């Protein structure tokens, strides 16, 4: 992963240097081909489609299967936020901003590109925040050269080309600093350029672009498996070609000709005897030959079982080295226990934990920005250090096994903890209150059913001396 850095003393957010921003854009565009190739593999545009001399070019899109499986398992379920304090205003703001949709887009970008970006901004003439996923193909973040890698600014750009303009290509770059937003028109020339654009304060408290990493080196989930994917595509394409050649085998005839009478066409016209004979053979499915003659097809023999073994070996290596299991494999069918499923998904779970660790770092910045905005605009104070993002794996649950675990631990572990293990219980605390209320109601009904009243003795209506009225 390449990290864009400049010395902090060379950067002034009140007067951004267009020449420096242009150099950063050019450096980012130098690695654009790699990012575009990763996206093309996800979309099914593999290298085999451009190979010359192949009769068949099949694309078996393992790249899309790997990314869809990894991103869905990682962030297919919405992220929930928990805290000891009331954070309903914060969670509502995140929902209104489209956090769930942005998380889904970020998860896919992480799997494809190895990195993802999101922009938090306020729409024009509105006060609410919006979260927008930005493509890594035209977004990057710049840090200082210290050991902390403090964020200086972020750039989101695109190239605008106007052939009627003598200045040529112009980069329209949105530069976002800690306090300001600039929309700069940068000419593609290596010369100083004046700053004519005015800054716009964004009041977010820090750079409102968040960079997420898939892992420490920002490697995508199928990036290192592209050679294996190419080998699988080549094998399947050659396999189909061999089948076609088997169907189109050459018929060899020894000791005779198909028919001398086919040398003439209809009505005595001179024709091509071989073509006429082959046409008649296809129609009649019959051939007459002398005793000493013979006919056979010339075919190239190939080891079908060996090809199948090689195919399975390559496919297994793709899933093995990417740590993304094949969900259609027969080993995932049937009533698989929770422990067995965890072992099968161990590799996927390990890389997902790495994704979660790096994604949680970006979420903390997102929460800080939203908390700063709520404090400034609505005077709502939220301590984001006590807010915990919770990730839920998108995995089928064995409800019978979970119910048995809960029943065995009931009375030994707190009810709230046990209820939180049940997948369909979204709010364990509220569910616990409902359970306790139902228990009280059941006890009251039981007393009424069996006539169990109060054990308080009746009042003594006797006289002052305790005499009993006769």
C-alpha positions as CSV (number, residue, x, y, z in Angstrom):
1,X,0.0,0.0,0.0
2,X,1.3,3.4,-0.9
3,X,0.8,6.2,1.7
4,X,0.7,9.8,0.5
5,X,2.7,12.0,2.9
6,X,4.0,15.5,2.9
7,X,5.8,17.4,5.7
8,X,3.3,19.2,7.9
9,X,5.2,22.4,7.8
10,X,4.7,22.5,4.0
11,X,1.0,22.4,4.2
12,X,-1.3,25.4,5.0
13,X,-5.0,24.6,4.9
14,X,-5.9,28.3,4.4
15,X,-3.8,28.4,1.2
16,X,-3.5,25.0,-0.5
17,X,-0.8,24.6,-3.0
18,X,-2.3,23.6,-6.4
19,X,1.0,22.5,-7.7
20,X,1.5,20.1,-4.8
21,X,-2.1,18.8,-5.1
22,X,-1.5,18.1,-8.8
23,X,1.7,16.1,-8.1
24,X,-0.3,14.0,-5.6
25,X,-3.0,13.4,-8.2
26,X,-0.5,12.3,-10.8
27,X,1.1,9.9,-8.4
28,X,-2.3,8.5,-7.5
29,X,-3.2,8.0,-11.2
30,X,0.1,6.1,-11.7
31,X,-1.5,3.3,-9.6
32,X,-4.9,3.6,-11.2
33,X,-4.4,0.7,-13.6
34,X,-4.0,-1.8,-10.8
35,X,-7.2,-0.6,-9.1
36,X,-9.1,-0.8,-12.4
37,X,-7.9,-4.3,-13.1
38,X,-9.1,-5.4,-9.7
39,X,-12.6,-3.9,-10.4
40,X,-12.6,-5.5,-13.9
41,X,-12.0,-9.0,-12.4
42,X,-15.0,-8.5,-10.1
43,X,-17.1,-7.4,-13.1
44,X,-16.0,-10.5,-15.1
45,X,-13.6,-8.8,-17.5
46,X,-10.7,-11.2,-17.1
47,X,-7.4,-11.3,-19.0
48,X,-8.5,-14.4,-21.0
49,X,-11.1,-12.4,-22.9
50,X,-8.2,-10.5,-24.6
51,X,-6.1,-13.5,-25.4
52,X,-5.6,-14.1,-29.1
53,X,-5.6,-17.6,-30.7
54,X,-8.2,-19.1,-28.4
55,X,-11.3,-20.6,-29.8
56,X,-13.1,-20.3,-26.4
57,X,-12.7,-17.7,-23.7
58,X,-14.7,-18.7,-20.6
59,X,-14.8,-16.6,-17.5
60,X,-15.4,-18.5,-14.2
61,X,-15.8,-15.5,-11.9
62,X,-14.3,-16.6,-8.7
63,X,-13.4,-13.0,-7.9
64,X,-17.0,-11.9,-7.6
65,X,-17.9,-15.0,-5.6
66,X,-15.0,-14.4,-3.1
67,X,-15.9,-10.7,-2.7
68,X,-19.6,-11.2,-2.3
69,X,-19.1,-13.9,0.3
70,X,-16.4,-12.1,2.3
71,X,-18.3,-8.7,2.3
72,X,-21.6,-10.3,3.2
73,X,-20.1,-12.3,6.0
74,X,-18.3,-9.3,7.3
75,X,-20.9,-6.6,7.1
76,X,-24.0,-8.1,5.6
77,X,-25.9,-7.4,8.8
78,X,-26.1,-3.7,9.9
79,X,-23.7,-2.5,12.6
80,X,-25.3,-1.9,16.0
81,X,-24.0,0.6,18.6
82,X,-24.2,0.0,22.3
83,X,-23.6,2.2,25.3
84,X,-24.5,2.6,28.9
85,X,-25.8,6.1,28.0
86,X,-28.8,7.1,25.9
87,X,-27.4,7.3,22.3
88,X,-30.8,7.2,20.5
89,X,-30.2,10.6,18.9
90,X,-26.8,9.4,17.6
91,X,-28.1,6.2,16.2
92,X,-31.1,8.0,14.5
93,X,-28.6,10.5,12.9
94,X,-26.5,7.6,11.6
95,X,-29.6,5.9,10.2
96,X,-30.8,9.1,8.5
97,X,-27.4,9.6,7.0
98,X,-27.4,6.2,5.3
99,X,-24.8,4.5,7.4
100,X,-26.0,1.0,6.7
101,X,-25.9,1.5,2.9
102,X,-22.5,3.2,3.1
103,X,-21.2,0.3,5.3
104,X,-22.3,-2.2,2.6
105,X,-20.6,-0.3,-0.2
106,X,-17.4,0.1,2.0
107,X,-17.4,-3.6,2.7
108,X,-17.4,-4.4,-1.0
109,X,-14.7,-1.8,-1.8
110,X,-12.5,-3.3,0.9
111,X,-12.8,-6.7,-0.6
112,X,-12.2,-5.6,-4.2
113,X,-9.7,-2.8,-3.8
114,X,-8.3,-3.5,-0.3
115,X,-9.4,0.0,0.8
116,X,-12.5,2.1,1.0
117,X,-13.4,5.8,1.5
118,X,-16.5,7.6,2.8
119,X,-17.3,11.3,2.8
120,X,-19.5,12.8,5.6
121,X,-21.1,16.1,4.5
122,X,-24.1,18.3,4.8
123,X,-26.4,18.6,1.9
124,X,-27.1,22.1,0.5
125,X,-29.9,23.9,2.4
126,X,-30.2,21.0,4.9
127,X,-28.8,20.5,8.4
128,X,-28.5,16.7,8.6
129,X,-25.4,14.8,7.8
130,X,-25.0,12.4,4.9
131,X,-22.5,9.5,4.4
132,X,-21.4,8.9,0.8
133,X,-19.1,6.1,-0.4
134,X,-16.3,7.4,-2.6
135,X,-14.4,5.2,-5.2
136,X,-10.8,4.5,-4.4
137,X,-10.1,5.1,-8.1
138,X,-10.3,8.9,-7.5
139,X,-9.9,9.4,-3.8
140,X,-6.9,9.5,-1.4
141,X,-5.9,10.8,2.0
142,X,-2.7,12.7,2.6
143,X,-0.8,12.4,6.0
144,X,2.1,14.1,7.5
145,X,5.5,12.5,7.6
146,X,5.5,11.9,11.4
147,X,5.4,8.5,13.1
148,X,1.7,9.1,13.9
149,X,0.6,9.7,10.3
150,X,-1.7,12.6,11.2
151,X,-4.3,13.4,8.6
152,X,-3.7,16.6,6.7
153,X,-6.3,16.6,4.0
154,X,-8.2,14.4,1.6
155,X,-8.7,14.7,-2.2
156,X,-11.6,13.6,-4.4
157,X,-11.0,14.4,-8.0
158,X,-11.9,13.8,-11.6
159,X,-10.4,14.8,-14.9
160,X,-12.4,17.2,-17.1
161,X,-11.2,17.4,-20.7
162,X,-12.4,20.2,-23.0
163,X,-10.9,20.0,-26.5
164,X,-12.0,23.6,-27.1
165,X,-10.0,24.8,-24.2
166,X,-6.3,25.5,-24.9
167,X,-5.3,24.7,-21.4
168,X,-6.1,21.0,-22.0
169,X,-7.0,18.6,-19.1
170,X,-8.2,20.2,-15.9
171,X,-8.5,18.3,-12.7
172,X,-11.5,19.3,-10.6
173,X,-10.3,18.4,-7.1
174,X,-12.4,18.6,-3.9
175,X,-9.8,19.2,-1.2
176,X,-11.1,18.6,2.3
177,X,-9.0,19.9,5.2
178,X,-9.6,19.8,9.0
179,X,-11.7,23.0,8.8
180,X,-12.3,23.9,5.1
181,X,-13.6,22.5,1.8
182,X,-12.1,23.7,-1.5
183,X,-13.2,22.9,-5.0
184,X,-10.1,23.6,-7.1
185,X,-9.6,23.7,-10.8
186,X,-6.1,22.5,-11.4
187,X,-4.5,22.7,-14.8
188,X,-2.3,19.8,-15.9
189,X,0.9,21.9,-16.1
190,X,4.0,21.7,-14.0
191,X,3.9,25.4,-12.9
192,X,2.7,27.4,-10.0
193,X,-1.1,28.2,-10.1
194,X,-2.9,30.9,-8.3
195,X,-5.5,30.1,-5.7
196,X,-8.7,31.8,-7.0
197,X,-11.2,29.6,-5.2
198,X,-12.5,30.6,-1.8
199,X,-12.7,28.1,1.1
200,X,-16.0,26.9,2.6
201,X,-16.0,25.9,6.3
202,X,-17.5,22.5,7.0
203,X,-17.6,22.5,10.9
204,X,-16.8,18.8,11.2
205,X,-13.8,19.3,13.5
206,X,-11.5,17.0,11.4
207,X,-11.0,15.8,7.8
208,X,-14.5,14.6,6.9
209,X,-13.2,11.7,4.7
210,X,-12.6,8.4,6.3
211,X,-10.1,5.8,4.9
212,X,-10.8,2.2,5.7
213,X,-8.2,-0.6,5.1
214,X,-8.9,-4.3,4.5
215,X,-5.7,-5.2,6.2
216,X,-2.3,-3.7,7.0
217,X,-1.1,-3.8,3.4
218,X,-4.6,-2.9,1.9
219,X,-4.7,-6.1,-0.2
220,X,-8.0,-7.2,-1.6
221,X,-9.6,-10.6,-0.9
222,X,-8.8,-12.1,-4.3
223,X,-5.9,-9.9,-5.4
224,X,-3.3,-12.5,-4.8
225,X,-5.4,-15.3,-6.4
226,X,-5.7,-13.7,-9.8
227,X,-3.1,-16.1,-11.4
228,X,-5.0,-19.1,-10.1
229,X,-8.2,-17.6,-11.4
230,X,-6.6,-17.1,-14.8
231,X,-5.3,-20.8,-14.7
232,X,-8.9,-22.0,-14.0
233,X,-10.3,-19.9,-16.8
234,X,-7.7,-21.3,-19.2
235,X,-8.3,-24.9,-18.1
236,X,-12.1,-24.7,-18.6
237,X,-11.7,-22.9,-21.9
238,X,-9.3,-25.6,-23.2
239,X,-11.7,-28.3,-21.9
240,X,-14.6,-26.9,-24.0
241,X,-12.3,-26.6,-27.0
242,X,-11.3,-30.3,-26.6
243,X,-15.0,-31.3,-26.5
244,X,-15.8,-29.3,-29.6
245,X,-12.9,-30.9,-31.4
246,X,-14.2,-34.3,-30.4
247,X,-17.6,-33.5,-31.9
248,X,-16.1,-32.2,-35.0
249,X,-13.8,-35.2,-35.5
250,X,-12.5,-36.0,-39.0
251,X,-13.9,-39.1,-40.7
252,X,-11.1,-41.2,-42.4
253,X,-12.1,-43.8,-45.0
254,X,-9.5,-46.5,-46.1
255,X,-9.7,-48.5,-49.3
256,X,-12.7,-46.7,-51.0
257,X,-14.4,-43.5,-51.8
258,X,-17.7,-42.4,-50.4
259,X,-19.5,-42.6,-53.8
260,X,-18.4,-42.0,-57.3
261,X,-21.9,-41.0,-58.2
262,X,-21.7,-38.0,-56.0
263,X,-19.2,-36.5,-58.3
264,X,-22.0,-35.0,-60.4
265,X,-24.5,-32.6,-59.1
266,X,-28.3,-32.5,-59.9
267,X,-29.3,-32.8,-63.6
268,X,-25.9,-33.9,-64.6
269,X,-24.1,-30.8,-63.4
270,X,-20.5,-31.2,-62.4
271,X,-20.3,-30.9,-58.6
272,X,-18.0,-31.5,-55.7
273,X,-18.2,-35.2,-55.0
274,X,-16.8,-35.1,-51.4
275,X,-19.3,-32.4,-50.3
276,X,-22.2,-34.1,-51.9
277,X,-21.2,-37.4,-50.3
278,X,-20.9,-35.9,-46.9
279,X,-24.2,-34.2,-47.3
280,X,-25.9,-37.5,-48.2
281,X,-24.1,-39.2,-45.3
282,X,-25.5,-36.8,-42.8
283,X,-29.0,-37.1,-44.2
284,X,-29.1,-40.9,-44.6
285,X,-26.8,-41.9,-41.7
286,X,-25.7,-44.8,-43.9
287,X,-22.5,-45.7,-45.7
288,X,-21.7,-48.6,-48.0
289,X,-18.2,-49.9,-48.3
290,X,-16.4,-52.9,-49.8
291,X,-15.2,-55.7,-47.5
292,X,-11.6,-54.6,-47.3
293,X,-12.5,-51.0,-46.6
294,X,-12.9,-49.4,-43.2
295,X,-13.8,-46.0,-41.7
296,X,-12.9,-44.4,-38.4
297,X,-12.9,-40.9,-36.8
298,X,-9.6,-39.2,-36.1
299,X,-9.9,-37.9,-32.6
300,X,-7.4,-36.6,-30.1
301,X,-7.7,-38.5,-26.9
302,X,-7.4,-36.7,-23.6
303,X,-7.5,-37.7,-19.9
304,X,-10.9,-36.5,-18.7
305,X,-10.3,-37.7,-15.2
306,X,-6.9,-36.0,-15.0
307,X,-8.5,-32.7,-16.2
308,X,-11.2,-33.0,-13.5
309,X,-8.6,-33.6,-10.8
310,X,-6.6,-30.6,-12.0
311,X,-9.8,-28.4,-12.0
312,X,-10.7,-29.4,-8.4
313,X,-7.1,-28.8,-7.3
314,X,-7.0,-25.3,-8.7
315,X,-10.4,-24.4,-7.4
316,X,-9.5,-25.7,-3.9
317,X,-6.3,-23.6,-4.0
318,X,-8.3,-20.5,-4.9
319,X,-10.5,-20.9,-1.8
320,X,-7.7,-22.2,0.3
321,X,-5.3,-19.2,-0.2
322,X,-8.1,-16.6,-0.2
323,X,-9.5,-18.1,3.0
324,X,-13.0,-17.8,1.5
325,X,-14.8,-21.2,1.5
326,X,-17.0,-22.4,-1.3
327,X,-20.5,-22.1,0.3
328,X,-21.9,-24.5,-2.4
329,X,-19.6,-27.3,-1.2
330,X,-21.4,-30.4,0.0
331,X,-19.6,-30.2,3.3
332,X,-21.8,-27.2,4.2
333,X,-25.0,-29.1,3.7
334,X,-27.1,-30.9,6.2
335,X,-27.5,-30.3,9.9
336,X,-23.9,-29.2,10.7
337,X,-23.2,-28.4,14.4
338,X,-22.0,-25.0,15.5
339,X,-18.5,-26.2,16.3
340,X,-18.1,-28.0,13.0
341,X,-19.3,-24.9,11.2
342,X,-16.8,-22.7,13.1
343,X,-13.9,-25.0,12.0
344,X,-15.0,-24.8,8.4
345,X,-15.2,-21.0,8.6
346,X,-12.0,-20.6,10.6
347,X,-10.0,-19.0,7.8
348,X,-12.9,-16.7,6.9
349,X,-13.4,-15.7,10.5
350,X,-9.7,-14.9,10.9
351,X,-9.6,-12.4,8.0
352,X,-12.9,-11.0,9.1
353,X,-11.5,-10.2,12.5
354,X,-8.7,-8.3,10.8
355,X,-11.3,-6.4,8.7
356,X,-13.3,-5.6,11.8
357,X,-10.3,-4.3,13.7
358,X,-9.4,-1.8,11.0
359,X,-13.0,-0.9,10.2
360,X,-13.7,-0.2,13.9
361,X,-10.9,2.4,13.8
362,X,-12.7,4.3,11.0
363,X,-16.0,4.0,12.8
364,X,-14.5,5.8,15.8
365,X,-13.8,8.7,13.6
366,X,-17.3,8.6,12.1
367,X,-18.8,8.7,15.6
368,X,-16.5,11.6,16.6
369,X,-17.7,13.6,13.6
370,X,-21.4,12.9,14.3
371,X,-21.0,13.7,18.0
372,X,-19.3,17.0,17.2
373,X,-22.1,17.9,14.8
374,X,-24.8,17.0,17.3
375,X,-23.1,19.1,20.0
376,X,-22.7,22.1,17.7
377,X,-26.1,22.0,16.0
378,X,-28.4,20.5,18.6
379,X,-26.5,20.8,21.9
380,X,-26.6,17.1,22.4
381,X,-23.5,15.7,24.2
382,X,-22.5,12.1,23.6
383,X,-19.4,10.4,25.0
384,X,-18.3,8.4,21.9
385,X,-15.5,6.7,23.9
386,X,-18.2,4.7,25.6
387,X,-20.0,3.7,22.4
388,X,-19.2,0.2,21.2
389,X,-19.8,-0.8,17.6
390,X,-21.1,-4.4,17.3
391,X,-20.6,-6.5,14.2
392,X,-22.9,-9.5,13.6
393,X,-21.8,-12.3,11.3
394,X,-24.2,-13.1,8.4
395,X,-24.2,-16.8,9.2
396,X,-27.1,-19.3,9.5
397,X,-27.8,-20.2,13.1
398,X,-28.6,-23.6,14.6
399,X,-31.4,-22.4,16.8
400,X,-31.9,-25.9,18.4
401,X,-28.3,-26.0,19.5
402,X,-28.5,-22.4,20.8
403,X,-31.7,-23.1,22.7
404,X,-30.0,-26.1,24.4
405,X,-27.1,-24.0,25.4
406,X,-29.3,-21.3,26.9
407,X,-31.4,-23.9,28.7
408,X,-28.3,-25.6,30.2
409,X,-26.8,-22.3,31.4
410,X,-30.1,-20.8,32.7
411,X,-29.6,-19.9,36.4
412,X,-25.8,-20.1,36.1
413,X,-25.3,-17.1,33.7
414,X,-27.3,-13.8,33.8
415,X,-30.5,-13.8,31.8
416,X,-29.4,-10.7,29.9
417,X,-26.3,-12.4,28.7
418,X,-28.2,-15.6,27.6
419,X,-30.9,-13.6,25.8
420,X,-28.2,-11.7,23.9
421,X,-27.0,-15.1,22.4
422,X,-30.4,-15.7,20.7
423,X,-30.2,-14.4,17.1
424,X,-33.8,-13.1,16.9
425,X,-33.6,-11.1,20.1
426,X,-32.5,-7.6,19.0
427,X,-32.8,-5.8,22.4
428,X,-31.9,-8.2,25.3
429,X,-32.6,-5.6,28.0
430,X,-36.1,-5.0,26.7
431,X,-36.7,-8.7,26.2
432,X,-35.6,-9.3,29.8
433,X,-38.2,-6.8,31.1
434,X,-40.9,-8.5,29.0
435,X,-39.9,-12.0,30.4
436,X,-40.0,-10.7,34.0
437,X,-43.4,-9.1,33.4
438,X,-44.8,-12.3,31.9
439,X,-43.5,-14.3,34.9
440,X,-45.3,-11.9,37.3
441,X,-48.5,-12.2,35.3
442,X,-48.3,-16.0,35.2
443,X,-47.8,-16.1,39.0
444,X,-50.8,-13.9,39.5
445,X,-53.0,-16.1,37.3
446,X,-51.8,-19.2,39.1
447,X,-52.9,-17.7,42.5
448,X,-56.3,-16.8,41.1
449,X,-56.7,-20.3,39.6
450,X,-56.1,-22.2,42.9
451,X,-57.8,-19.6,45.1
452,X,-54.6,-18.7,46.9
453,X,-55.3,-15.5,48.8
454,X,-53.5,-13.5,51.5
455,X,-52.3,-15.3,54.6
456,X,-53.1,-12.3,56.9
457,X,-55.4,-13.5,59.8
458,X,-58.9,-12.0,60.1
459,X,-59.6,-9.1,62.5
460,X,-60.6,-10.0,66.0
461,X,-64.2,-8.8,66.6
462,X,-64.4,-10.0,70.2
463,X,-65.1,-7.8,73.2
464,X,-62.7,-5.9,75.4
465,X,-62.2,-8.9,77.7
466,X,-61.8,-11.3,74.9
467,X,-65.3,-12.9,75.4
468,X,-66.8,-14.6,72.5
469,X,-70.3,-13.6,71.7
470,X,-72.8,-16.4,72.0
